[in-house]
């Protein structure tokens, strides 16, 4: 794996039950069925109108996002997906080349940071502090990605952190408790401040909802998972 795709979003609070059903049972499995997608995890924080979702896709490379299969999902959504798209808000998407990673497993808590950089090479300066936190047992795992300027995602508009021309580092750290994550965030404060002194580091902490890999998907004809019209009918 040389890349990952992190996404953050809010959703119409009056439709959160439907969102959970659609996103868990149709949307994410459909994405994971794309050749080159290895797995996905769903996270959330907050309640009601303040609820924020974070989805982390593991992909073989960024080239997967340019394939015919992936473009088909974007350009030809299911009926349910087409309807749900209109209720997204505060959408953020930063396809990342993997700079470094460490640790193993999936922990119940995750913290994310989107950090604009003056130079793409500056991302390397975060690696050693992350490795130090892993060595002292504060983290179960981490990953650091670099998202360089890319065309706007055609489904949703977003105002990129630092502007469209800026390279962005995405830091993802995992632990078993919120206290551990808070300790790590404090420990990383100084190196991140040195790297981006004019940027306020806004970490977000999420709880794991579910995880799925491409190997978990059932056998089917063709690569694409079929739409879940049976589940959609419950919300019509």
C-alpha positions in Angstrom: 0.0 0.0 0.0 1.4 3.4 -1.0 -1.6 5.6 -0.5 -4.7 6.3 1.5 -7.8 8.3 1.0 -9.2 10.3 4.1 -12.5 12.0 4.0 -14.4 14.2 6.5 -18.0 15.3 6.3 -21.1 16.3 8.1 -24.6 15.3 7.1 -28.2 16.5 7.4 -29.0 15.7 11.1 -32.6 14.8 10.3 -31.3 11.9 8.1 -28.5 10.5 10.2 -30.2 7.1 10.6 -30.5 6.7 6.9 -27.0 7.9 6.4 -25.7 5.3 8.8 -27.5 2.6 6.9 -26.5 3.8 3.4 -22.9 4.5 4.2 -22.3 1.3 6.1 -24.1 -1.2 3.9 -24.0 0.3 0.4 -21.6 3.2 -0.1 -18.5 2.0 1.7 -18.7 -1.7 0.5 -19.2 -0.4 -3.0 -16.1 1.8 -2.8 -14.1 -1.1 -1.3 -15.2 -3.3 -4.3 -13.2 -1.1 -6.7 -10.0 -3.0 -7.7 -7.1 -1.5 -5.8 -9.2 -0.5 -2.7 -8.0 -2.7 0.2 -10.3 -1.7 3.0 -12.1 1.1 4.8 -13.0 2.3 8.3 -15.8 4.5 9.5 -15.5 6.9 12.4 -17.6 9.6 14.0 -17.6 12.2 16.7 -20.3 14.5 18.2 -24.0 14.3 18.1 -26.9 15.7 16.0 -26.0 18.7 14.0 -22.4 18.7 15.3 -21.8 15.1 14.3 -18.7 14.7 12.0 -17.8 11.6 10.1 -14.3 10.5 9.1 -13.8 7.7 6.6 -10.3 6.2 5.9 -9.8 4.2 2.8 -6.7 2.1 2.2 -5.7 1.9 -1.4 -2.9 0.4 -3.4 -1.9 3.7 -5.0 -3.3 7.1 -6.0 -3.6 5.7 -9.5 -6.6 3.7 -8.3 -8.6 6.9 -8.2 -8.0 7.4 -11.9 -9.2 4.0 -13.0 -12.3 3.3 -15.1 -13.9 1.4 -12.2 -13.6 4.3 -9.7 -14.8 6.8 -12.3 -17.8 4.7 -12.9 -18.8 5.0 -9.2 -18.3 8.7 -9.3 -20.1 9.3 -12.6 -22.8 6.6 -12.3 -24.0 6.5 -8.6 -26.8 4.2 -7.5 -30.2 5.8 -7.0 -29.7 5.9 -3.3 -26.2 7.4 -3.5 -27.4 10.1 -5.9 -30.2 11.1 -3.5 -27.8 11.1 -0.5 -25.2 13.3 -2.1 -27.3 16.4 -1.7 -27.3 16.2 2.1 -23.5 16.3 2.6 -21.8 19.4 4.1 -18.3 20.5 5.3 -16.8 17.9 2.9 -13.0 17.5 3.0 -11.0 15.1 0.8 -7.2 14.8 0.6 -5.9 11.8 -1.4 -2.5 11.0 0.1 0.7 9.4 -0.9 2.0 7.5 2.1 5.1 9.2 3.6 5.5 7.0 6.7 3.6 4.6 8.9 4.1 2.4 11.9 2.5 0.1 14.4 -0.3 -2.4 13.8 -3.9 -3.3 14.3 -7.0 -1.1 14.5 -7.6 0.9 17.7 -10.9 2.2 18.9 -9.8 5.9 18.9 -8.3 7.9 16.2 -7.1 11.5 15.9 -6.5 13.4 12.6 -4.8 16.6 11.6 -4.8 18.4 8.3 -1.7 20.6 8.1 -0.9 22.9 5.1 2.8 23.0 4.3 5.0 25.6 2.5 7.1 22.8 1.0 6.0 19.2 0.4 9.3 18.0 1.7 8.5 19.4 5.1 6.3 16.4 5.8 9.4 14.4 6.5 10.0 16.4 9.7 7.0 14.9 11.4 8.1 11.3 10.9 10.6 11.1 13.8 8.3 12.6 16.4 5.6 10.1 15.4 8.0 7.2 15.6 9.1 8.4 19.1 5.4 8.3 20.3 5.0 4.8 18.9 8.2 3.6 20.6 7.1 4.8 24.0 3.8 3.0 23.7 1.6 6.1 23.4 0.2 5.0 20.1 -0.9 1.7 18.6 -0.2 3.0 15.1 0.2 6.1 12.9 0.3 7.1 9.3 1.5 10.2 7.6 0.3 11.2 4.1 1.1 14.0 1.7 -1.6 15.4 -0.5 -0.3 17.6 -3.3 -2.5 19.9 -5.4 -5.0 17.9 -7.3 -8.1 18.7 -9.4 -11.3 19.4 -7.4 -13.4 16.3 -6.7 -16.4 16.6 -9.0 -19.0 15.4 -6.6 -18.5 17.9 -3.8 -16.8 21.3 -3.6 -14.3 22.0 -0.8 -12.3 24.9 0.4 -8.8 23.3 0.7 -6.8 24.1 3.8 -4.1 26.6 2.8 -5.5 27.1 -0.7 -5.7 24.9 -3.7 -2.0 25.3 -4.6 -0.7 24.2 -1.2 0.7 20.8 -0.2 -1.1 19.3 2.7 0.1 16.8 5.3 -2.5 14.5 6.8 -1.5 12.9 10.2 -3.6 10.0 11.5 -2.8 8.5 14.9 -4.5 5.7 16.7 -4.7 4.7 20.4 -7.0 2.9 22.8 -8.1 5.9 24.9 -8.8 9.5 24.4 -6.3 10.4 27.1 -3.5 8.6 25.2 -4.4 10.6 22.1 -4.5 13.9 24.1 -1.1 13.1 25.4 0.2 12.4 21.9 -1.3 15.6 20.6 0.4 17.6 23.3 3.8 15.9 22.6 3.5 16.7 18.9 2.6 20.3 19.5 6.1 21.6 19.5 7.4 19.9 16.4 4.3 20.8 14.5 4.5 24.4 15.7 8.1 24.6 14.4 6.9 23.2 11.1 3.9 25.4 10.6 4.2 28.4 13.0 1.4 30.4 11.4 -1.2 27.5 11.4 -3.4 26.6 14.3 -3.2 22.8 14.6 -6.8 21.6 14.9 -6.8 17.9 15.8 -10.1 15.9 15.6 -10.7 12.8 17.7 -13.1 10.1 16.5 -14.6 6.8 17.6 -14.4 3.7 15.4 -17.8 2.7 14.1 -16.9 -0.2 11.8 -14.2 -1.6 9.5 -14.3 -3.7 6.3 -11.7 -5.1 3.9 -12.1 -6.2 0.3 -11.8 -9.8 1.5 -14.9 -9.3 3.6 -17.1 -8.7 0.5 -19.3 -11.5 -0.8 -18.9 -13.2 -4.1 -20.6 -11.4 -7.0 -20.8 -11.0 -10.7 -18.3 -8.4 -11.9 -16.4 -6.1 -9.6 -19.1 -3.7 -8.4 -21.2 -4.4 -5.3 -24.9 -4.3 -6.2 -27.0 -1.4 -4.8 -29.0 -2.1 -1.6 -32.5 -1.2 -2.9 -33.9 -3.5 -0.2 -32.5 -1.3 2.5 -33.3 2.0 0.7 -37.0 0.9 0.6 -37.1 1.3 4.4 -36.5 5.1 4.0 -38.8 5.9 1.1 
